[in-house]
Amino acid sequence: MLREQAKLFSFLNRLADHGLLIISITAGILAEQAYHDNPLSIIDEKSFHLIMVPIVLAFWHLLFVIYDKEHLYRRTSYDIFFINQLFIALIGFAFLISISFLSKTELFYRSTIIAFILISFGLLVSKRWLVKFYLENIRKMGRNTRYIMIVGSKKRAQKLLDEFKHHEEYGYIVTHVLDPNPSVAGEKFNTLTIEPIDRLNSILLKEPIDEVFFALPPKKIPEFAEKLDYLNSLGINFHIMVNLDAFSKGIKNLNVKPFMDEWYDLPVISFNPVDKKLFKLIIKTYVEFILSLGITIVFLPVLILVPIMIKFGSKGPVFFSQARVGYHGRKFNLLKFRTMEMDAESKLSELMEDNEQSGPVFKMDDDPRITGIGKFLRKFSLDELPQLYNVIRGEMNLVGPRPPIPLEVERYKPEWHRRLNMKPGITGLWQISGRNEIVDFEDWVALDLKYIDEWSLTLDMKIILQTIPHMFKGSGK
């Protein structure tokens, strides 16, 4: 997953550069025409012949590879980006002027080339500055990060840690280093403290971990097959940095498909317990982001009216914020319109004997803590509209598993943690499958796991379309 993300980022980054070059060529043609008071047309073979477009793209791509390849956004200053692009622009200008001088045919006007060079330089520098600014700031907000655990503290682990630090661009953060050798526990491994291997399960349950790397031979790791089983049940990707002949029977029995990979010259066997379909997930993220903005605009009158109704209906704030557990254990504050009295949390213990839901959740018909306006908002699921903000922030999806509270997660069975392998959603299979009639908590879990296992863009669209009539029917409680 990490490698795929890195490759995808590099591909999209370079694709954007080529897109800006095409825009610059078009703008250069229009600028030349406007300067000479000629009719405007984006295709003008006298101003810039079409045959020159692939030549420009190919030559600039070569310049990017030579001068721009190793300059990662977070590790390169704004000044360096400016100087490198200026250097590329000057070389490109000299190349095109040379073609103009040596060519027997008129391929472009020199004024068009000057305009193209100036525009492309400005766009390429601006793009790098904006991406650098964006990546630096989302990292400060704790987003765009992948949390890594390494098992082992020898040379392989050191090599991997060094390369992760070098490639900060992709948000790899090593948070834990474990070792089965008790004599090294407590020692420093770079800036991290080496922890005993028996802490693996508790760390995975309490902290966000996206990938686990075993940088030791399996025979040196106690209960190795059981640990793989556990990772598999949680839906966490893991990588084994060993040769094929070192695999135990336990690995072969896992219901996952391994594949050969290479991490910075270190051969690994990678296991992805859940098929993430990276490109489709990216489409899902952006489509849901746009849909969330659209829904926010459509419901803007409701978003203005409801806070007024809440203020007139009862004392207290308009919004209710509650800690929830998201992707791979990341904590976030879920927003809702407040539907309960101010002291609702303190009264929960008094109502526990009336709980109608099995498992680590509370649900009760005619909950006395719900306000009058709160019943109306819950009936039509309007109390959940502020969660669109969570989707826009990237903490939730429109469609996904139900977002649990931390106390609920602490009481999970190990296999239930696989629910955290996708971002939680405002709606999901649990929402359209009669959420108010589901009494057994394990049925909720089964629906969430079914969604993760069968996830597709088509399934998401089906759930969204089926959620709309549920809202209008007023089936919420």
C-alpha positions as CSV (number, residue, x, y, z in Angstrom):
1,M,0.0,0.0,0.0
2,L,2.8,2.4,0.9
3,R,4.8,1.7,-2.2
4,E,1.7,2.1,-4.3
5,Q,0.9,5.4,-2.8
6,A,4.5,6.6,-3.3
7,K,4.4,5.5,-7.0
8,L,1.0,7.1,-7.5
9,F,2.1,10.4,-6.0
10,S,5.2,10.5,-8.3
11,F,3.1,9.7,-11.3
12,L,0.4,12.3,-10.6
13,N,3.0,14.8,-9.7
14,R,4.8,14.4,-13.1
15,L,1.4,14.2,-14.9
16,A,0.5,17.6,-13.4
17,D,3.8,19.1,-14.7
18,H,3.0,17.9,-18.2
19,G,-0.5,19.3,-17.9
20,L,1.0,22.7,-16.9
21,L,3.3,22.6,-19.9
22,I,0.3,22.1,-22.3
23,I,-1.5,24.9,-20.6
24,S,1.6,27.1,-21.0
25,I,1.9,26.3,-24.7
26,T,-1.8,27.2,-25.2
27,A,-1.4,30.4,-23.2
28,G,1.8,31.3,-25.1
29,I,0.0,31.0,-28.4
30,L,-2.9,33.2,-27.2
31,A,-0.5,35.7,-25.7
32,E,1.4,36.0,-29.0
33,Q,-1.9,36.4,-30.9
34,A,-3.2,39.1,-28.5
35,Y,0.1,41.0,-28.7
36,H,-0.1,41.2,-32.4
37,D,-3.9,41.8,-32.5
38,N,-4.5,38.6,-34.3
39,P,-7.7,36.5,-34.0
40,L,-7.4,34.2,-30.9
41,S,-7.2,30.5,-31.6
42,I,-5.6,27.8,-29.4
43,I,-4.4,26.0,-32.5
44,D,-2.1,28.1,-34.7
45,E,0.7,26.1,-36.5
46,K,2.5,29.3,-37.4
47,S,2.6,30.5,-33.8
48,F,3.4,27.0,-32.5
49,H,3.4,23.9,-34.7
50,L,1.6,20.8,-33.3
51,I,4.7,18.7,-34.0
52,M,6.6,20.7,-31.3
53,V,4.2,19.7,-28.5
54,P,5.5,16.1,-28.0
55,I,9.1,17.4,-28.5
56,V,8.6,20.0,-25.7
57,L,7.0,17.5,-23.4
58,A,9.7,14.9,-23.9
59,F,12.6,17.4,-23.5
60,W,11.1,19.0,-20.4
61,H,10.5,15.5,-19.0
62,L,14.2,14.8,-19.5
63,L,15.1,18.0,-17.6
64,F,12.7,17.1,-14.8
65,V,14.4,13.7,-14.5
66,I,17.9,15.2,-14.4
67,Y,17.4,18.3,-12.3
68,D,14.1,17.8,-10.4
69,K,13.8,14.1,-9.6
70,E,15.4,14.0,-6.1
71,H,14.0,17.2,-4.8
72,L,11.3,16.1,-2.4
73,Y,8.7,18.7,-1.5
74,R,9.2,18.7,2.3
75,R,13.0,18.6,2.1
76,T,13.5,21.2,-0.5
77,S,13.4,25.0,0.2
78,Y,11.3,27.4,-1.8
79,D,14.5,29.1,-3.1
80,I,15.9,25.8,-4.5
81,F,12.6,25.1,-6.3
82,F,12.8,28.6,-7.9
83,I,16.5,28.2,-8.9
84,N,16.0,24.7,-10.4
85,Q,13.0,25.8,-12.4
86,L,14.8,28.9,-13.6
87,F,17.7,26.6,-14.7
88,I,15.3,24.3,-16.5
89,A,13.5,27.2,-18.2
90,L,16.8,28.7,-19.5
91,I,18.0,25.3,-20.9
92,G,14.6,24.8,-22.5
93,F,14.7,28.2,-24.0
94,A,18.2,27.6,-25.4
95,F,17.0,24.2,-26.8
96,L,13.9,25.7,-28.6
97,I,15.8,28.7,-30.0
98,S,18.5,26.3,-31.3
99,I,15.7,24.3,-33.1
100,S,14.4,27.6,-34.5
101,F,17.8,28.6,-35.8
102,L,18.7,25.2,-37.3
103,S,15.3,24.2,-38.7
104,K,14.6,24.7,-42.4
105,T,10.9,25.3,-41.6
106,E,9.1,27.8,-39.4
107,L,7.9,25.7,-36.4
108,F,7.0,28.6,-34.1
109,Y,7.3,32.3,-33.5
110,R,10.1,33.3,-31.1
111,S,7.7,35.6,-29.3
112,T,5.5,32.5,-28.7
113,I,8.4,30.7,-27.2
114,I,9.3,33.7,-24.9
115,A,5.7,33.7,-23.7
116,F,5.7,30.0,-23.2
117,I,8.9,30.0,-21.2
118,L,7.8,32.8,-18.9
119,I,4.3,31.2,-18.3
120,S,5.6,27.7,-17.8
121,F,8.3,28.9,-15.4
122,G,5.7,30.8,-13.3
123,L,3.2,27.8,-13.3
124,L,5.8,25.2,-12.5
125,V,7.3,27.2,-9.6
126,S,3.9,28.1,-8.2
127,K,2.8,24.5,-8.4
128,R,5.9,23.3,-6.4
129,W,5.4,26.1,-3.8
130,L,1.7,25.3,-3.3
131,V,2.3,21.6,-3.0
132,K,5.1,22.1,-0.6
133,F,3.0,24.5,1.5
134,Y,0.0,22.0,1.4
135,L,2.1,19.0,2.4
136,E,3.9,20.8,5.2
137,N,0.6,22.0,6.7
138,I,-1.4,18.7,6.5
139,R,1.5,17.0,8.2
140,K,1.2,19.5,11.1
141,M,-2.5,18.6,11.3
142,G,-1.6,14.9,11.6
143,R,-2.9,14.0,8.2
144,N,-1.3,12.2,5.3
145,T,0.8,10.0,7.6
146,R,1.3,6.3,7.7
147,Y,2.3,4.8,11.1
148,I,4.9,2.1,11.0
149,M,6.0,-0.6,13.5
150,I,9.3,-2.4,13.0
151,V,10.1,-5.7,14.6
152,G,13.8,-6.1,14.9
153,S,16.7,-3.7,15.7
154,K,19.6,-5.0,13.6
155,K,21.0,-3.8,10.3
156,R,17.8,-4.5,8.2
157,A,15.8,-2.4,10.7
158,Q,18.3,0.4,10.6
159,K,18.4,0.4,6.8
160,L,14.6,0.6,6.7
161,L,14.4,3.3,9.3
162,D,17.0,5.4,7.5
163,E,15.2,5.1,4.2
164,F,11.8,6.0,5.8
165,K,13.5,9.2,7.2
166,H,14.9,10.0,3.8
167,H,11.5,9.6,2.2
168,E,9.5,11.8,4.5
169,E,7.7,13.0,1.4
170,Y,5.2,10.1,1.7
171,G,4.4,10.5,5.4
172,Y,6.1,7.3,6.8
173,I,6.5,7.7,10.6
174,V,8.0,4.8,12.6
175,T,6.4,5.0,16.0
176,H,7.6,1.7,17.5
177,V,10.6,-0.6,17.3
178,L,10.1,-4.0,19.0
179,D,12.7,-6.8,19.5
180,P,12.3,-10.4,20.9
181,N,15.7,-10.1,22.6
182,P,14.9,-9.0,26.2
183,S,18.4,-7.7,26.8
184,V,18.0,-4.8,24.3
185,A,14.6,-3.7,25.6
186,G,14.9,-0.1,26.9
187,E,17.9,0.7,24.7
188,K,17.8,3.5,22.2
189,F,17.3,2.8,18.5
190,N,18.0,6.1,17.0
191,T,15.4,8.3,18.7
192,L,13.1,5.4,19.6
193,T,13.2,3.2,22.6
194,I,13.3,-0.5,21.8
195,E,10.3,-2.3,23.3
196,P,9.8,-6.0,24.2
197,I,8.0,-8.1,21.5
198,D,5.2,-9.1,24.0
199,R,3.9,-5.5,23.7
200,L,2.9,-6.0,20.0
201,N,-0.7,-7.0,20.6
202,S,-1.4,-4.2,23.1
203,I,0.2,-1.5,20.9
204,L,-1.9,-2.7,17.9
205,L,-5.1,-2.4,19.9
206,K,-4.4,1.0,21.5
207,E,-2.5,3.0,18.8
208,P,-2.8,3.6,15.1
209,I,-0.5,1.3,13.2
210,D,-0.8,1.0,9.4
211,E,2.0,-1.4,8.5
212,V,4.2,-3.8,10.4
213,F,7.7,-4.8,9.1
214,F,9.4,-7.9,10.4
215,A,13.1,-7.2,10.0
216,L,14.2,-10.5,11.6
217,P,14.0,-14.1,10.4
218,P,10.7,-15.8,11.5
219,K,12.5,-18.4,13.6
220,K,13.8,-15.6,15.9
221,I,10.3,-14.3,16.6
222,P,8.4,-16.2,19.3
223,E,4.9,-17.4,18.3
224,F,5.5,-16.0,14.8
225,A,2.5,-17.7,13.1
226,E,0.2,-16.5,15.9
227,K,1.4,-12.9,15.4
228,L,0.7,-13.1,11.7
229,D,-2.8,-14.5,12.4
230,Y,-3.4,-11.6,14.8
231,L,-2.3,-9.0,12.2
232,N,-4.5,-10.7,9.6
233,S,-7.5,-10.6,11.9
234,L,-6.9,-6.8,12.5
235,G,-6.6,-6.2,8.7
236,I,-3.1,-4.6,9.1
237,N,-0.7,-5.0,6.2
238,F,2.6,-6.7,7.1
239,H,5.9,-7.4,5.4
240,I,8.5,-10.1,6.1
241,M,12.1,-9.2,5.2
242,V,13.3,-12.8,4.7
243,N,13.9,-15.4,2.0
244,L,11.1,-17.6,0.7
245,D,12.6,-20.8,2.2
246,A,12.3,-19.3,5.7
247,F,8.5,-19.3,5.7
248,S,6.7,-21.4,8.3
249,K,3.6,-23.5,7.8
250,G,1.6,-20.8,9.7
251,I,2.2,-18.2,6.9
252,K,1.0,-20.6,4.2
253,N,-2.2,-21.2,6.1
254,L,-3.2,-17.5,6.2
255,N,-6.1,-16.5,3.9
256,V,-4.1,-13.7,2.3
257,K,-2.2,-13.5,-1.0
258,P,1.5,-12.7,-0.5
259,F,3.5,-10.9,-3.3
260,M,7.2,-10.2,-3.7
261,D,8.2,-6.6,-3.2
262,E,11.4,-4.6,-2.6
263,W,11.9,-1.8,-0.1
264,Y,15.0,0.1,-0.8
265,D,17.1,-2.9,-2.0
266,L,15.7,-5.1,0.8
267,P,13.6,-8.0,-0.5
268,V,10.3,-8.5,1.4
269,I,7.2,-10.7,1.1
270,S,4.1,-8.4,1.6
271,F,0.7,-9.5,2.8
272,N,-2.4,-7.2,2.4
273,P,-5.2,-8.8,4.4
274,V,-7.7,-6.4,2.8
275,D,-7.6,-5.6,-0.9
276,K,-7.4,-1.8,-0.8
277,K,-7.8,-1.1,-4.5
278,L,-5.8,2.1,-4.1
279,F,-6.9,3.9,-7.3
280,K,-10.6,3.2,-6.6
281,L,-10.1,4.4,-3.0
282,I,-8.6,7.7,-4.3
283,I,-11.6,8.1,-6.6
284,K,-13.9,7.3,-3.7
285,T,-12.1,10.0,-1.6
286,Y,-12.4,12.8,-4.2
287,V,-16.0,11.9,-5.3
288,E,-17.2,11.9,-1.7
289,F,-15.4,15.1,-1.0
290,I,-17.2,16.8,-3.9
291,L,-20.5,15.2,-2.9
292,S,-20.1,16.4,0.7
293,L,-19.5,20.0,-0.6
294,G,-22.6,19.7,-2.8
295,I,-24.8,18.3,0.0
296,T,-23.6,21.0,2.3
297,I,-24.7,23.7,-0.2
298,V,-28.0,22.0,-0.8
299,F,-28.7,21.7,2.9
300,L,-27.4,25.1,3.8
301,P,-30.8,26.5,4.8
302,V,-31.2,23.5,7.1
303,L,-27.7,24.0,8.5
304,I,-28.7,27.6,9.3
305,L,-32.2,26.9,10.7
306,V,-31.4,23.8,12.9
307,P,-29.0,25.7,15.2
308,I,-31.7,28.3,15.8
309,M,-34.2,25.6,16.7
310,I,-31.8,23.9,19.1
311,K,-31.0,27.2,20.9
312,F,-34.7,27.9,21.3
313,G,-35.5,24.3,22.3
314,S,-33.0,23.8,25.2
315,K,-30.0,25.3,26.9
316,G,-26.5,24.3,25.7
317,P,-24.3,24.4,22.7
318,V,-25.6,23.8,19.2
319,F,-23.0,21.1,18.3
320,F,-22.2,17.8,20.1
321,S,-18.6,16.7,19.7
322,Q,-17.5,13.2,20.7
323,A,-14.2,11.3,20.4
324,R,-14.5,8.5,17.9
325,V,-12.0,6.0,16.5
326,G,-11.3,6.1,12.8
327,Y,-8.9,4.5,10.3
328,H,-6.5,2.1,12.0
329,G,-7.3,3.5,15.4
330,R,-6.8,7.2,14.7
331,K,-8.9,9.3,17.1
332,F,-11.0,12.2,15.8
333,N,-13.9,14.4,17.1
334,L,-17.2,13.5,15.4
335,L,-19.6,16.4,15.1
336,K,-23.4,16.2,15.4
337,F,-26.2,18.6,16.2
338,R,-26.9,18.3,19.9
339,T,-30.1,16.2,20.4
340,M,-29.7,15.5,24.2
341,E,-29.8,17.4,27.4
342,M,-26.6,18.9,28.7
343,D,-26.1,16.3,31.4
344,A,-26.8,13.3,29.2
345,E,-23.5,11.6,29.7
346,S,-23.8,11.7,33.5
347,K,-27.2,10.0,33.3
348,L,-26.0,7.1,31.2
349,S,-25.1,4.9,34.1
350,E,-28.6,5.2,35.5
351,L,-30.1,3.9,32.2
352,M,-27.7,1.0,31.5
353,E,-30.2,-1.6,32.8
354,D,-32.6,-0.4,30.1
355,N,-30.0,-0.9,27.3
356,E,-31.7,-2.7,24.4
357,Q,-28.4,-3.3,22.5
358,S,-26.0,-6.2,23.1
359,G,-22.3,-5.7,23.1
360,P,-20.3,-2.6,24.0
361,V,-22.9,0.0,22.9
362,F,-25.9,1.7,24.4
363,K,-29.2,2.0,22.6
364,M,-32.7,2.7,24.1
365,D,-36.1,3.5,22.7
366,D,-37.7,6.7,24.2
367,D,-34.4,7.7,25.8
368,P,-35.5,10.4,28.3
369,R,-32.3,12.4,27.7
370,I,-33.4,13.3,24.1
371,T,-34.8,16.8,23.7
372,G,-38.0,17.6,21.7
373,I,-36.2,19.0,18.8
374,G,-33.6,16.2,19.2
375,K,-36.3,13.6,18.4
376,F,-37.2,15.4,15.2
377,L,-33.6,15.7,14.1
378,R,-32.9,12.0,14.9
379,K,-36.1,10.9,13.1
380,F,-34.8,12.3,9.8
381,S,-31.1,11.9,10.5
382,L,-30.6,15.6,10.3
383,D,-28.4,15.5,13.5
384,E,-25.7,13.9,11.4
385,L,-25.3,16.6,8.8
386,P,-22.4,18.3,10.6
387,Q,-20.4,15.0,10.0
388,L,-20.0,16.3,6.4
389,Y,-17.3,18.5,8.0
390,N,-15.6,15.3,9.1
391,V,-15.7,14.0,5.6
392,I,-14.3,17.2,4.1
393,R,-11.5,17.1,6.7
394,G,-10.7,13.5,5.6
395,E,-11.5,11.9,8.9
396,M,-14.6,10.1,7.7
397,N,-16.2,8.8,4.5
398,L,-19.8,9.3,3.3
399,V,-20.0,5.5,3.2
400,G,-18.2,3.2,5.6
401,P,-18.3,1.3,8.8
402,R,-20.1,2.8,11.8
403,P,-17.7,5.2,13.7
404,P,-17.2,3.6,17.2
405,I,-16.3,5.4,20.5
406,P,-12.9,4.6,22.2
407,L,-14.6,2.7,25.1
408,E,-16.4,0.5,22.6
409,V,-13.1,-0.3,20.8
410,E,-11.4,-1.3,24.1
411,R,-14.1,-4.0,24.5
412,Y,-13.7,-5.3,21.0
413,K,-12.8,-8.9,20.3
414,P,-9.5,-9.1,18.3
415,E,-11.3,-9.9,15.0
416,W,-13.6,-6.9,15.3
417,H,-10.7,-4.5,14.9
418,R,-10.8,-5.2,11.2
419,R,-13.7,-2.7,11.1
420,L,-11.0,0.0,11.6
421,N,-9.4,-1.0,8.3
422,M,-11.5,1.6,6.4
423,K,-12.5,5.1,7.4
424,P,-15.9,5.2,9.2
425,G,-18.9,6.5,7.3
426,I,-22.0,8.7,7.9
427,T,-24.0,5.9,6.3
428,G,-23.3,2.3,5.5
429,L,-24.8,-1.2,5.2
430,W,-25.8,-0.9,8.9
431,Q,-27.8,2.3,8.0
432,I,-29.8,0.8,5.2
433,S,-30.3,-2.7,6.8
434,G,-32.6,-1.6,9.6
435,R,-30.2,-0.1,12.1
436,N,-32.9,0.4,14.7
437,E,-34.0,-3.2,14.5
438,I,-30.4,-4.6,14.9
439,V,-30.1,-5.7,18.5
440,D,-27.1,-8.0,18.4
441,F,-23.9,-6.0,18.2
442,E,-22.2,-8.8,16.4
443,D,-24.7,-8.3,13.6
444,W,-23.5,-4.7,13.3
445,V,-20.0,-6.0,13.1
446,A,-20.9,-8.5,10.5
447,L,-22.4,-5.8,8.3
448,D,-19.3,-3.6,8.6
449,L,-17.0,-6.5,7.8
450,K,-19.2,-7.5,4.8
451,Y,-18.9,-3.9,3.6
452,I,-15.1,-3.9,3.8
453,D,-14.8,-7.3,2.1
454,E,-17.2,-6.5,-0.7
455,W,-16.4,-2.8,-1.1
456,S,-16.7,-1.2,-4.5
457,L,-17.7,2.1,-5.9
458,T,-20.9,0.5,-7.2
459,L,-21.8,-0.7,-3.6
460,D,-21.1,2.9,-2.3
461,M,-23.5,4.4,-4.8
462,K,-26.1,1.8,-4.0
463,I,-25.9,2.6,-0.3
464,I,-26.1,6.3,-0.9
465,L,-29.2,5.9,-3.1
466,Q,-30.8,3.7,-0.5
467,T,-30.0,6.0,2.3
468,I,-32.0,8.9,0.8
469,P,-35.5,7.2,1.1
470,H,-34.5,6.1,4.7
471,M,-34.0,9.7,5.6
472,F,-37.3,10.9,4.1
473,K,-39.2,8.0,5.7
474,G,-38.1,9.2,9.1
475,S,-36.8,5.8,10.3
476,G,-34.2,7.2,12.6
477,K,-34.4,7.2,16.5
